[in-house]
Amino acid sequence: MTGLESLRLQRIVDRLLVPWQWTTGPGVTIGVVREDALALHRAAGMANIELGVAIGPGTTFRIASVSKQFTCAAILLLAAEGRLRIEDNLRDYISGFPDLGHRITLAHLMHNTSGIRDMFEVMRLGGVDLGQPCGAADLLDGVCRQRGLNFVPGTRYLYSNSNFMLLGRIVERVSGESLAAFLDQRIFAPLGMAMTRHTPSTSELVPGLATGYSPAADGSQYGWRRVLHNFPLHGEGGLVSSVEDLALWHAQFGLPRRCGDALAAALTTMTPFVNGSVNTYARGLRLQTWRGVRTVGHDGLWPGFKTSFVRLPDHHAAVICISNDATSDPHDLAFQVVDALLEGAPDVHPVPPLPEWAAAVALPGRYLRRDSGVTVDVARDAKDRLSASVNGVATFLVPSADGRLETSRGSGDFFLRFDGAAIEVERDAGVTETLHRVAPGAALPVDLPGRYVNLDTAATWTIAAATSGVELRVAGPLLLTSGGWEIEPIEGDAIRIYTPTTLYRGWLDTLVLRDADGRITGLHVDGGRVKGMVFARVE
């Protein structure tokens, strides 16, 4: 990178950071790696509002799911030493995990193809969200209590934090050390990643750790509040790190020393689905293409913290963006920097044009797959950008090379096409679904109130009349009562149950089940990372 190229990139990054400059609120830090050097590192905003501490080179953050690649690296190191095999059965290492009728391997866990339900969502359906107290044993119990899978292992992809919590526990069992000690001795210390550590407890004191913030809704004089997070962390997201340390991690790839080429190749190995279609989730990393350029990376999300870490292997570069501002969008910021890095490169494609039907006035709206109750909300914002929301998680829709729209990020990417009345959605493993537009004016089933029980969550749901219509309350294994959850009619026996979360306002796509006489027998529930959960009606 020439001096003028470096200056141009610095000014582009500074412009991106303007919203956090000269503020007493939280902020963002951005790093750019070229070859094996941290070519640029800029920051704006406060690491701690109360103490007036600005974000600087020594600030650390919770990097959440960016931790997953390190957990997979630990598994791969043990496999290289012959201490385990990635094709080993999960139940050989986790004695309490039930026999669900299918062999689940460590490889399935690493590629998010195990079908195991996400532990955070299982806990949420039992009434407990990230802001409430929960123990590591509670999370493991929630996973081991499952009586079914989202799908047959190897046939589909669905992001699940349970996979990586289990992998972290396997590292501990095989190595005889804590995951924190193993990662420190085998990866962090040799690479000089002195600011990175595994911190299972969110109350642990960590040097330089920024506080995570979200906007205060009560008119606080500072305008911000600390975001609560009380769940313990493990192999799915327990790392605290920094821009400098993640730059060191990136720089060792492609080098014969230390972990080097062999580990980089192992981490980015993809395994196809059973039907032969491509699964782009490798081992704790997502392999994608942006404007014709290969990218390897992962995002992280935890209450008050967001991270985007994207590598450009063919350009020997990486972009790291981390924030302690819950309203920020590090993914978008990171890819704006990626675009600046790629400007003028011969292998970079222009962004495809929007298909003509994307401008249709009729496109925004709510769509329903009637046989399953699955919904997708399509919206257009003030900047004319299209987004799709699935289970409460909204992602922007961008044009694909084949004339469709695709989600720009997320744990369940898909392609979308609109025919004027319905949308065709292609999900992982080539699975295609048709969802029809929902007409307004639906009403809830009049016989919906009652009690519903589910053994997988050890929870009872009670639906009863409320001032606003009906609401749902939860009695679960950790909380006797929780909720006041809103229920919204969609169409006929398809309803939507809103589950307030620390991170966003999620929803469950729910289909009322009936017997041959039309009596309600239960609720078929699909969340973002929990599928096919049935709550049986009890008298």
LOVOMI-602301 format. One line per 8 residues: number of its first residue (from 1); their letters; for each residue x, y, z of C-alpha. Coordinates in Angstrom, 1 decimal, decimal comma, padded with zeros to 4 digits. Layout:
// residues N
NUM	A	X Y Z  ...
END
This chain:
// residues 539
1	MTGLESLR	000,0 000,0 000,0  001,5 003,3 -001,1  001,5 006,4 001,1  -001,4 008,0 -000,9  -003,4 004,7 -000,8  -002,9 004,6 003,0  -004,0 008,2 003,3  -007,1 007,6 001,2
9	LQRIVDRL	-008,1 004,6 003,3  -007,5 006,5 006,5  -009,8 009,3 005,5  -012,5 006,8 004,4  -012,4 005,1 007,8  -012,4 008,5 009,6  -015,5 009,4 007,6  -017,2 006,2 008,6
17	LVPWQWTT	-016,4 006,9 012,3  -017,9 010,5 012,2  -021,2 009,5 014,0  -019,1 008,4 017,0  -016,6 011,3 017,0  -016,9 014,0 019,7  -019,5 012,1 021,7  -019,8 010,9 025,2
25	GPGVTIGV	-021,6 007,8 024,1  -020,2 004,3 023,1  -018,3 003,9 019,9  -016,6 001,8 017,2  -013,1 000,7 016,4  -011,9 -000,3 012,9  -008,6 -002,1 011,9  -007,3 -002,9 008,5
33	VREDALAL	-004,6 -005,6 008,0  -002,4 -005,6 004,8  -000,1 -008,5 004,3  001,1 -009,2 007,9  000,8 -005,7 009,3  -001,9 -003,7 011,0  -001,9 -000,9 008,4  -004,7 001,2 010,0
41	HRAAGMAN	-006,3 001,3 013,4  -008,8 004,0 014,2  -011,5 004,4 016,9  -014,1 006,9 018,1  -016,4 007,0 021,1  -016,2 005,8 024,7  -015,2 002,5 026,1  -016,8 003,5 029,5
49	IELGVAIG	-019,2 006,4 029,6  -019,3 006,6 033,4  -015,5 007,0 033,8  -015,0 009,0 030,6  -012,6 006,4 029,1  -012,3 006,6 025,4  -011,8 003,6 023,1  -008,1 003,1 022,3
57	PGTTFRIA	-005,6 000,6 021,1  -005,7 -001,3 024,4  -009,5 -001,5 024,6  -011,0 -005,1 024,6  -014,5 -006,2 023,7  -016,6 -009,2 023,9  -016,4 -010,6 020,3  -019,2 -013,2 020,8
65	SVSKQFTC	-019,5 -015,6 017,9  -016,2 -014,7 016,4  -015,0 -017,0 019,2  -016,3 -020,0 017,3  -013,4 -020,3 014,9  -011,0 -020,5 017,9  -013,1 -023,3 019,4  -012,9 -025,2 016,1
73	AAILLLAA	-009,2 -024,5 015,9  -008,8 -026,2 019,3  -010,7 -029,3 018,1  -008,5 -029,4 014,9  -005,3 -029,2 017,0  -006,4 -032,1 019,1  -007,4 -034,0 016,0  -003,9 -033,4 014,4
81	EGRLRIED	-002,4 -034,9 017,5  -004,6 -038,0 017,2  -006,4 -037,3 020,5  -009,8 -037,3 018,8  -011,3 -037,5 015,3  -013,7 -035,0 013,8  -015,9 -037,9 012,7  -016,3 -039,2 016,3
89	NLRDYISG	-019,7 -039,5 017,8  -020,8 -036,6 020,0  -022,2 -039,0 022,5  -018,7 -040,5 023,0  -017,7 -037,3 024,8  -021,0 -035,8 026,2  -022,4 -038,7 028,3  -025,7 -036,9 029,1
97	FPDLGHRI	-026,6 -036,2 025,5  -029,6 -038,3 024,5  -029,8 -040,8 021,7  -032,0 -039,0 019,1  -031,9 -041,7 016,5  -029,1 -040,3 014,4  -025,3 -040,2 014,7  -024,1 -036,7 015,3
105	TLAHLMHN	-020,4 -036,1 014,7  -018,0 -033,3 015,8  -017,9 -032,3 012,1  -021,6 -031,8 012,2  -021,2 -029,5 015,1  -018,4 -027,4 013,5  -020,4 -027,0 010,2  -023,7 -026,2 012,0
113	TSGIRDMF	-025,3 -029,2 010,3  -026,0 -031,2 013,5  -029,7 -030,3 013,8  -029,3 -029,7 017,5  -031,5 -026,8 018,7  -030,0 -023,6 019,8  -029,6 -023,5 023,6  -030,3 -019,7 023,9
121	EVMRLGGV	-033,6 -020,1 022,1  -034,5 -023,2 024,1  -034,0 -021,2 027,3  -036,1 -018,3 025,9  -039,0 -020,6 025,1  -038,8 -021,6 028,8  -039,1 -018,0 029,8  -035,4 -017,0 030,4
129	DLGQPCGA	-033,5 -014,6 028,2  -029,9 -013,4 028,2  -030,5 -010,7 030,8  -031,7 -013,1 033,4  -029,4 -015,3 035,6  -028,6 -018,8 034,2  -025,8 -021,3 034,9  -023,6 -023,4 032,6
137	ADLLDGVC	-025,4 -026,6 033,9  -028,7 -025,1 033,0  -027,6 -024,6 029,4  -026,3 -028,1 029,1  -029,4 -029,5 030,7  -031,5 -027,5 028,2  -029,5 -029,1 025,3  -029,6 -032,6 026,7
145	RQRGLNFV	-033,3 -032,4 027,5  -034,1 -032,3 023,8  -036,2 -035,2 022,4  -035,8 -034,2 018,7  -033,6 -032,4 016,2  -034,3 -029,5 013,8  -033,4 -031,9 011,0  -031,5 -035,1 010,2
153	PGTRYLYS	-027,8 -034,4 010,7  -025,9 -033,4 007,5  -029,1 -032,6 005,5  -029,5 -028,9 006,4  -027,7 -025,9 007,9  -029,0 -024,0 010,9  -026,9 -021,9 013,1  -026,9 -023,2 016,7
161	NSNFMLLG	-024,8 -022,0 019,6  -025,3 -025,4 021,2  -022,9 -026,9 018,7  -020,0 -024,8 019,9  -020,7 -025,0 023,6  -020,5 -028,8 023,2  -017,3 -028,5 021,2  -015,7 -026,4 023,9
169	RIVERVSG	-016,7 -029,0 026,5  -015,1 -031,7 024,4  -011,9 -029,7 024,2  -011,9 -029,7 028,0  -012,6 -033,4 028,4  -010,0 -034,5 025,9  -007,2 -032,0 026,9  -007,9 -032,2 030,7
177	ESLAAFLD	-007,7 -028,4 030,8  -010,2 -025,6 030,8  -011,0 -024,2 027,4  -009,4 -020,9 028,6  -006,1 -022,6 029,5  -006,0 -024,6 026,3  -006,6 -021,6 024,1  -004,1 -019,5 025,9
185	QRIFAPLG	-001,3 -022,0 025,9  -001,8 -023,4 022,4  -002,9 -020,3 020,4  -003,0 -017,0 022,2  000,4 -017,0 024,0  002,4 -018,3 020,9  000,8 -015,7 018,7  001,3 -012,9 021,1
193	MAMTRHTP	-002,4 -012,3 021,6  -001,9 -010,9 025,1  -005,3 -009,1 025,2  -007,4 -012,2 024,3  -008,8 -014,5 026,8  -011,8 -016,9 027,3  -014,1 -015,5 030,0  -016,9 -017,8 030,9
201	STSELVPG	-018,3 -015,5 033,5  -019,7 -012,1 032,4  -019,0 -010,7 035,9  -015,2 -011,5 035,6  -012,9 -008,5 035,7  -011,0 -008,2 032,4  -008,3 -005,5 031,8  -009,4 -002,9 029,3
209	LATGYSPA	-012,8 -004,3 028,7  -015,3 -001,9 027,2  -018,9 -001,7 028,6  -021,7 -002,6 026,2  -024,5 000,0 025,9  -027,9 000,5 024,3  -030,0 003,7 024,1  -031,9 004,5 027,4
217	ADGSQYGW	-035,6 004,7 026,9  -036,3 006,5 030,2  -034,8 009,9 029,4  -031,5 009,3 031,2  -029,3 012,3 031,2  -026,5 010,3 029,5  -028,9 008,8 026,9  -027,4 005,3 027,3
225	RRVLHNFP	-027,8 002,3 029,6  -025,6 -000,7 030,3  -027,0 -003,8 028,6  -027,7 -006,8 030,9  -026,2 -010,1 030,0  -026,2 -012,9 032,7  -025,7 -016,1 030,7  -022,4 -017,9 031,1
233	LHGEGGLV	-020,2 -018,1 027,9  -018,3 -021,1 026,6  -017,1 -022,3 023,2  -019,9 -020,5 021,4  -018,8 -017,0 022,3  -016,7 -016,6 025,4  -013,7 -014,6 024,1  -012,7 -011,1 024,9
241	SSVEDLAL	-010,3 -009,7 022,3  -009,1 -006,5 020,5  -008,4 -005,3 017,0  -004,7 -005,8 017,5  -005,0 -009,4 018,6  -007,4 -010,3 015,8  -004,9 -008,8 013,4  -002,3 -011,1 014,9
249	WHAQFGLP	-004,6 -014,1 014,4  -005,2 -013,1 010,7  -001,5 -012,5 010,0  -000,4 -016,0 011,0  -002,5 -017,6 008,2  -000,6 -018,3 005,1  002,7 -018,5 007,1  004,5 -021,9 007,6
257	RRCGDALA	005,3 -021,0 011,2  003,1 -021,4 014,2  -000,4 -022,6 013,2  000,0 -021,5 009,6  -001,3 -023,0 006,4  -002,5 -026,4 007,7  -004,8 -024,9 010,3  -006,1 -022,2 007,9
265	AALTTMTP	-006,9 -024,9 005,4  -008,6 -027,1 008,0  -010,7 -024,2 009,3  -011,9 -023,3 005,8  -012,7 -026,8 004,7  -016,3 -027,0 003,5  -018,4 -030,2 003,7  -021,4 -030,6 001,3
273	FVNGSVNT	-024,9 -031,5 002,5  -026,1 -035,1 002,1  -027,7 -034,1 -001,2  -024,4 -032,8 -002,6  -025,3 -029,1 -002,4  -022,8 -026,6 -001,0  -022,7 -025,6 002,7  -020,8 -022,4 002,9
281	YARGLRLQ	-020,4 -022,6 006,7  -017,0 -024,2 007,1  -015,6 -024,6 010,7  -016,6 -021,6 012,8  -016,2 -019,5 009,6  -018,4 -018,4 006,7  -017,0 -018,7 003,2  -018,8 -016,3 000,8
289	TWRGVRTV	-018,2 -014,2 -002,3  -018,5 -010,4 -002,3  -018,3 -008,8 -005,7  -016,5 -011,8 -007,1  -013,9 -011,8 -004,3  -013,6 -014,7 -001,8  -014,2 -013,7 001,8  -013,7 -015,7 005,0
297	GHDGLWPG	-015,2 -014,3 008,2  -017,7 -014,2 010,9  -019,8 -011,7 012,8  -020,5 -011,6 016,5  -023,5 -010,3 018,5  -023,8 -010,1 022,3  -025,8 -007,6 024,4  -024,1 -004,3 023,9
305	FKTSFVRL	-021,3 -005,7 021,6  -021,1 -006,3 017,9  -018,2 -007,5 015,8  -017,4 -008,1 012,1  -014,1 -009,8 011,2  -013,7 -010,5 007,4  -010,6 -011,8 005,7  -009,8 -011,4 002,0
313	PDHHAAVI	-007,3 -014,3 001,5  -006,6 -013,6 -002,2  -005,8 -010,0 -001,4  -003,8 -010,7 001,8  -006,0 -008,3 003,7  -008,6 -008,3 006,5  -011,0 -005,8 008,1  -011,9 -005,8 011,8
321	CISNDATS	-014,7 -003,7 013,1  -015,9 -003,9 016,8  -018,4 -001,8 018,7  -019,9 -001,4 022,2  -022,8 000,5 020,7  -025,9 -001,7 020,3  -027,3 000,6 017,6  -024,2 000,3 015,3
329	DPHDLAFQ	-023,7 -001,9 012,3  -020,1 -003,2 012,2  -020,9 -005,6 009,3  -022,0 -002,7 007,1  -019,0 -000,6 008,2  -016,6 -003,5 007,6  -017,8 -004,0 004,0  -017,6 -000,3 003,2
337	VVDALLEG	-014,0 -000,6 004,1  -013,7 -003,8 002,1  -015,1 -001,9 -001,0  -012,4 000,8 -000,4  -009,7 -001,8 -000,3  -010,9 -003,5 -003,4  -011,3 -000,3 -005,5  -009,5 -000,7 -008,8
345	APDVHPVP	-008,6 -004,4 -008,3  -009,0 -006,4 -011,6  -011,0 -009,3 -010,2  -013,7 -007,1 -008,5  -017,2 -007,3 -010,0  -019,7 -004,4 -009,9  -022,7 -004,8 -007,7  -025,5 -006,5 -009,8
353	PLPEWAAA	-028,5 -004,3 -010,7  -031,7 -004,7 -008,8  -034,2 -006,9 -010,6  -037,1 -004,9 -012,1  -039,7 -006,5 -009,8  -037,8 -005,2 -006,7  -039,2 -001,8 -007,3  -042,8 -003,1 -007,3
361	VALPGRYL	-045,1 -001,2 -004,8  -046,7 -004,6 -004,0  -043,5 -006,3 -002,8  -043,4 -005,0 000,8  -045,7 -007,0 003,1  -046,1 -010,1 005,1  -045,8 -013,6 003,6  -046,9 -017,0 004,9
369	RRDSGVTV	-046,1 -020,6 004,1  -049,6 -022,0 004,9  -048,6 -025,6 005,6  -046,0 -024,7 008,3  -046,9 -021,3 009,6  -043,5 -019,8 008,6  -043,6 -016,1 007,8  -041,3 -013,5 006,2
377	DVARDAKD	-041,9 -009,8 006,4  -040,5 -007,7 003,5  -040,1 -003,9 004,1  -038,8 -000,8 002,4  -037,1 001,9 004,5  -036,8 005,6 004,0  -033,6 005,1 001,9  -035,6 002,8 -000,4
385	RLSASVNG	-033,6 -000,2 000,9  -035,4 -003,6 001,0  -035,2 -005,8 004,0  -036,5 -009,2 005,0  -037,4 -010,1 008,6  -037,4 -013,8 009,8  -038,4 -014,5 013,4  -037,7 -010,8 014,2
393	VATFLVPS	-034,2 -010,6 012,7  -034,1 -008,2 009,8  -031,4 -008,2 007,1  -031,1 -006,1 004,0  -031,8 -007,6 000,6  -029,2 -007,1 -002,1  -029,3 -008,1 -005,7  -027,7 -011,5 -006,7
401	ADGRLETS	-025,9 -012,3 -009,9  -028,8 -014,5 -011,1  -031,5 -011,8 -010,9  -032,9 -012,5 -007,4  -032,5 -010,8 -004,1  -030,5 -012,3 -001,3  -030,0 -011,6 002,4  -026,8 -009,6 003,0
409	RGSGDFFL	-026,0 -011,4 006,2  -027,5 -013,5 009,0  -027,5 -017,0 010,4  -030,1 -018,3 007,8  -029,3 -016,7 004,5  -031,7 -017,2 001,6  -032,5 -016,0 -002,0  -035,9 -014,4 -002,8
417	RFDGAAIE	-037,9 -013,9 -006,0  -041,3 -012,1 -006,3  -044,0 -012,9 -008,8  -046,5 -010,2 -007,9  -048,5 -012,1 -005,3  -046,1 -014,6 -003,6  -042,4 -014,9 -002,9  -040,2 -017,9 -003,7
425	VERDAGVT	-037,5 -018,4 -001,1  -034,5 -020,7 -001,6  -032,9 -021,6 001,7  -029,9 -023,8 002,6  -029,4 -027,2 000,8  -031,4 -025,9 -002,1  -034,7 -026,1 -000,2  -037,3 -023,9 -002,0
433	ETLHRVAP	-040,5 -022,6 -000,4  -043,4 -020,5 -001,7  -044,9 -018,0 000,7  -048,2 -016,2 -000,1  -049,1 -012,6 000,8  -051,2 -012,3 004,0  -054,3 -010,2 003,8  -055,0 -007,9 006,8
441	GAALPVDL	-057,9 -008,3 009,2  -057,1 -011,8 010,6  -058,5 -012,8 014,0  -057,1 -015,2 016,6  -058,7 -018,6 016,9  -061,4 -018,2 019,6  -060,5 -021,5 021,2  -056,8 -020,6 021,6
449	PGRYVNLD	-056,8 -019,8 025,4  -055,6 -022,8 027,5  -052,4 -024,5 028,8  -049,7 -026,0 026,6  -046,8 -028,2 027,8  -043,5 -029,0 026,2  -040,9 -031,4 027,8  -038,0 -030,2 025,7
457	TAATWTIA	-038,2 -026,8 027,4  -039,7 -028,1 030,6  -042,1 -025,3 030,3  -045,9 -024,7 030,5  -047,4 -021,9 028,4  -050,7 -020,4 029,5  -052,7 -018,4 027,0  -055,4 -016,3 028,6
465	AATSGVEL	-057,5 -013,2 028,0  -055,8 -009,9 028,6  -056,6 -006,2 028,3  -055,2 -006,1 024,7  -056,8 -009,4 023,7  -054,8 -012,5 024,8  -051,3 -013,0 026,1  -049,0 -015,8 026,9
473	RVAGPLLL	-047,3 -016,5 030,2  -044,5 -019,0 030,8  -043,7 -021,2 033,7  -040,3 -022,7 033,1  -037,5 -024,6 034,9  -035,8 -021,4 036,1  -038,7 -018,9 036,4  -042,1 -019,8 037,8
481	TSGGWEIE	-043,8 -017,0 035,8  -042,5 -015,0 032,8  -044,1 -013,3 029,9  -047,1 -011,3 029,1  -046,0 -012,2 025,5  -048,1 -010,7 022,7  -049,9 -013,0 020,3  -050,8 -011,7 016,8
489	PIEGDAIR	-053,1 -013,4 014,3  -051,6 -014,1 010,8  -054,2 -016,2 008,9  -056,5 -018,9 010,1  -054,7 -021,1 012,5  -051,3 -019,4 011,8  -050,4 -017,1 014,6  -047,3 -015,2 015,7
497	IYTPTTLY	-046,0 -015,2 019,3  -043,6 -012,3 020,2  -040,8 -013,2 022,6  -039,1 -010,0 023,9  -035,3 -010,5 024,0  -032,3 -008,5 025,2  -031,1 -008,2 021,6  -034,3 -007,7 019,5
505	RGWLDTLV	-038,0 -008,3 019,5  -038,2 -011,9 018,2  -041,2 -013,9 017,2  -042,2 -017,6 016,9  -044,0 -018,8 013,8  -046,8 -020,9 015,3  -049,4 -023,2 013,8  -052,4 -024,3 015,8
513	LRDADGRI	-052,7 -028,1 015,6  -056,2 -029,8 015,6  -057,6 -033,3 015,7  -060,1 -034,7 013,2  -063,0 -033,1 015,2  -061,4 -029,7 015,1  -060,3 -029,6 018,7  -056,9 -027,9 019,5
521	TGLHVDGG	-054,3 -030,5 020,4  -051,2 -028,3 020,5  -049,0 -025,6 019,0  -046,3 -026,3 016,3  -043,6 -023,7 017,0  -040,7 -022,6 014,7  -038,2 -020,1 016,0  -035,1 -018,8 014,2
529	RVKGMVFA	-032,9 -021,6 015,5  -035,5 -024,0 017,0  -037,8 -025,9 014,5  -040,7 -028,3 015,0  -041,2 -027,8 018,7  -044,7 -028,9 019,8  -046,5 -027,6 022,9  -049,2 -030,1 023,7
537	RVE	-052,6 -028,8 024,9  -053,5 -030,0 028,4  -056,7 -029,7 030,3
END
